């Protein structure tokens, strides 16, 4: 009878903290602090792949955060989805603020933020029984809407062909493994021109290869829409500007700002993840101190 009651209770309350495993809680206060206790930061893998959009992460992939992500992804601890979604939503907000991507549609009305999850391999989804990145993206969109930012999830990306397991591959091998692997699903280009900013989302970034390939696929889908699209509507991947056409985009996006001229095309796409490798975070001394306090 006692064992039956314990099993029934575990259906309602988590058996252990998803981060440290010690307390009966989804995430104990200490692990929540590790996940969301500091503002999201810009992250840059080393080496940084060419074509990687600006990426913001909520937390370093270490200790309690690593345990929580693995529990959600590999063990199907779905009770962790809401806090992971909240952390991702914070990273999305940071990315939108840093890139200056306004949520405005082509007619001047508010356009929702479009969260595009990086797809998992079909065999991985079958093995796990769910798609972790898409599940967290849906939770993040809900959190964004709850706090006043219109947002939606669009699973636009598909794997064009099977790729090898990324485990054990270095940064260069991962880029080569994923090159050309993703494509925007038929009809997805229309959603990209809905007016709101596009944010690529994933649970984790290590080398940046997956986000780089996802960004390439989105840019390719935009380029095929041709000059009329850019002349008539604001593209969230390439905001419209007078005289812009397909021929001017052959070499890819030109980023404005410190490294670009005043007339450069600003790419509005950015990326957000729950966690990234600790050594990829900017402001490393401050990050080290935050990690020390979390322990």
C-alpha positions in Angstrom: 0.0 0.0 0.0 2.8 2.4 0.9 4.6 1.6 -2.5 1.3 2.2 -4.4 0.8 5.5 -2.7 4.4 6.6 -3.5 3.9 5.7 -7.2 0.7 7.6 -7.3 2.3 10.7 -5.7 5.1 10.6 -8.3 2.5 11.1 -11.0 1.6 14.4 -9.4 4.8 15.6 -7.7 8.3 15.0 -9.2 10.3 12.3 -7.4 13.5 14.5 -7.4 14.8 17.8 -8.6 15.7 17.7 -12.3 19.0 19.5 -11.6 20.5 18.1 -8.4 18.2 15.1 -7.7 18.0 15.9 -4.0 14.7 17.7 -3.4 11.2 16.7 -4.3 10.6 19.6 -6.8 10.7 20.2 -10.5 13.7 22.4 -9.9 14.9 23.4 -6.4 15.7 27.1 -5.8 19.4 26.5 -6.2 19.0 24.8 -9.6 16.5 27.5 -10.7 19.1 30.1 -9.9 21.7 28.2 -12.0 19.2 28.1 -14.9 17.6 31.6 -14.8 19.4 33.5 -12.0 21.5 35.7 -14.3 20.5 37.6 -17.5 21.1 35.8 -20.7 24.3 36.6 -22.5 25.7 36.6 -26.0 27.6 33.4 -26.8 30.3 32.8 -29.4 31.8 29.4 -30.0 35.5 29.2 -30.8 36.0 28.9 -33.6 32.8 30.8 -34.6 31.3 29.4 -37.8 30.8 31.7 -40.7 27.1 32.5 -41.1 26.2 31.9 -37.4 23.6 34.5 -36.4 23.9 36.3 -33.0 23.1 33.8 -30.3 22.0 34.4 -26.7 22.0 31.7 -24.0 20.3 31.7 -20.6 22.9 29.6 -18.8 26.1 27.7 -19.1 25.9 24.0 -19.9 27.3 22.7 -16.7 26.4 21.0 -13.5 22.6 21.4 -12.6 21.7 22.9 -16.0 23.3 20.1 -17.8 21.5 17.6 -15.6 18.1 19.2 -16.2 18.5 19.4 -20.0 19.6 15.8 -20.1 16.7 14.7 -17.9 14.2 16.5 -20.2 15.8 15.3 -23.4 16.9 11.8 -22.7 14.6 10.7 -19.8 11.5 12.5 -20.8 11.1 14.4 -17.6 8.4 16.7 -19.1 7.8 18.5 -15.8 11.0 20.4 -16.7 9.5 21.9 -19.9 8.0 25.1 -18.2 11.2 26.3 -16.4 13.3 25.4 -19.5 10.8 27.4 -21.6 11.0 30.4 -19.3 14.8 30.4 -19.6 14.6 30.1 -23.4 12.0 33.0 -23.5 14.5 35.2 -21.6 17.2 34.4 -24.1 14.8 35.2 -27.0 14.0 38.6 -25.4 17.8 39.3 -25.0 18.4 38.4 -28.6 15.6 40.7 -29.9 16.8 43.6 -27.7 20.4 43.2 -28.9 19.6 42.9 -32.6 17.0 45.7 -32.4 14.3 43.5 -34.0 11.0 45.2 -33.6 7.8 43.1 -33.6 6.1 45.1 -36.4 4.3 43.7 -39.4 4.4 44.9 -43.0 1.3 47.1 -42.5 2.6 48.6 -39.3 0.6 46.3 -37.1 2.3 44.1 -34.5 3.8 40.9 -35.9 4.5 37.9 -33.7 8.0 36.7 -33.0 8.4 33.5 -35.0 10.3 30.9 -33.1 11.8 28.3 -35.4 13.2 25.2 -33.6 16.2 23.4 -34.9 14.8 19.9 -35.8 16.1 16.7 -34.2 16.8 13.7 -36.3 13.8 11.5 -36.8 15.5 8.5 -35.3 16.3 10.6 -32.2 12.7 11.7 -31.9 11.5 8.2 -32.1 14.0 7.0 -29.5 13.2 9.8 -27.1 9.5 9.8 -27.7 9.4 13.6 -28.1 11.2 16.5 -29.8 12.8 18.4 -26.9 13.7 21.6 -28.8 10.2 22.0 -30.2 8.6 21.3 -26.8 10.7 23.9 -25.1 10.0 26.4 -27.9 6.3 26.0 -27.4 6.7 26.7 -23.7 8.9 29.7 -24.5 6.2 31.1 -26.9 3.6 30.7 -24.2 5.8 32.6 -21.7 6.5 35.4 -24.2 2.8 35.8 -24.8 2.0 35.7 -21.1 4.5 38.6 -20.6 3.1 40.7 -23.5 5.2 39.7 -26.5 3.2 38.0 -29.3 5.0 34.9 -30.4 4.3 31.6 -32.2 6.3 28.5 -33.0 6.7 27.4 -36.6 8.5 24.0 -37.2 9.6 25.2 -40.7 12.8 23.2 -41.0 13.1 19.6 -42.2 16.1 17.3 -42.6 16.8 16.8 -46.3 18.9 13.7 -45.6 20.2 11.7 -42.7 23.3 12.9 -40.9 25.8 11.1 -38.8 25.7 11.2 -35.0 27.4 14.5 -33.9 28.9 12.9 -30.8 32.6 12.7 -31.0 32.9 15.1 -34.0 34.9 18.3 -33.7 33.6 21.7 -34.9 34.8 21.4 -38.5 33.5 17.8 -38.8 30.1 18.9 -37.4 29.8 21.7 -40.0 30.7 19.3 -42.8 28.3 16.7 -41.4 25.4 19.1 -41.4 26.2 21.1 -44.6 23.0 21.2 -46.7 21.1 18.9 -44.4 18.2 21.2 -43.6 15.6 22.8 -45.8 12.5 24.9 -45.2 9.3 22.9 -45.6 7.1 23.7 -48.7 5.1 26.8 -48.0 7.3 27.8 -45.1 8.6 30.9 -47.0 5.3 32.6 -46.7 5.5 32.3 -42.9 8.9 33.9 -43.0 7.4 37.0 -44.6 4.8 37.4 -41.9 6.4 40.6 -40.6 7.7 39.5 -37.2 11.3 38.8 -36.3 12.6 35.2 -36.8 14.4 33.6 -33.9 16.1 30.2 -34.3 15.8 28.3 -31.0 17.4 25.1 -29.6 18.0 23.6 -26.2 21.8 23.7 -26.5 24.6 25.2 -28.5 28.1 23.7 -28.4 30.0 24.4 -31.7 27.2 26.3 -33.4 27.1 24.0 -36.4 23.3 23.2 -36.1 22.3 26.9 -35.8 24.6 27.8 -38.7 23.0 25.2 -40.9 19.5 26.2 -39.8 20.2 29.9 -40.6 21.6 28.9 -44.0 18.3 27.1 -44.8 16.2 30.1 -43.8 18.3 32.5 -45.9 18.1 30.1 -48.8 14.3 30.0 -48.5 14.1 33.8 -48.4 16.4 34.2 -51.5 14.1 32.0 -53.6 11.2 34.4 -53.1 12.7 36.8 -55.5 12.9 40.6 -55.8 9.2 41.3 -55.8 8.9 39.9 -52.3 11.6 42.2 -51.0 10.1 45.2 -52.9 6.6 44.7 -51.5 6.9 43.3 -47.9 9.3 43.4 -45.0 11.2 40.2 -44.7 12.1 39.2 -41.1 15.3 37.6 -42.4 16.2 40.5 -44.6 14.3 43.7 -43.8 13.2 45.6 -46.9 15.1 48.6 -48.3 14.6 50.6 -51.5 16.2 49.0 -54.5 17.0 45.7 -52.9 16.6 42.7 -55.2 17.7 39.1 -55.5 20.9 39.9 -57.5 22.1 42.1 -54.6 21.9 39.1 -52.2 24.0 36.5 -53.9 26.8 36.7 -51.3 24.5 36.5 -48.3 23.4 39.1 -45.7 25.4 42.2 -45.0 25.3 43.1 -41.3 25.0 46.7 -40.3 26.5 48.2 -37.2 30.2 48.6 -36.2 31.4 46.4 -39.0 29.0 47.6 -41.7 28.1 50.9 -43.4 25.1 53.0 -42.7 23.3 51.7 -45.9 24.1 48.0 -45.2 21.2 45.5 -45.0 20.7 44.5 -41.4 19.9 40.8 -40.9 17.0 40.5 -38.4 17.4 36.8 -37.8 18.9 35.8 -34.4 19.1 32.7 -32.3 18.5 31.7 -28.6 19.2 28.6 -26.6 18.7 27.5 -23.1 22.4 26.7 -22.5 25.7 26.9 -24.2 29.3 25.8 -23.5 30.6 27.8 -20.5 33.7 29.0 -22.5 31.5 30.5 -25.2 30.0 33.2 -23.0 31.1 36.8 -23.3 32.2 38.6 -20.1 33.8 35.4 -18.8 35.1 36.9 -15.5 31.6 37.9 -14.4 30.2 34.5 -15.6 32.8 32.7 -13.5 31.8 34.6 -10.4 28.1 33.8 -11.1 28.9 30.1 -11.4 30.8 30.2 -8.1 27.9 31.8 -6.3 25.5 29.2 -7.8 27.6 26.5 -6.2 
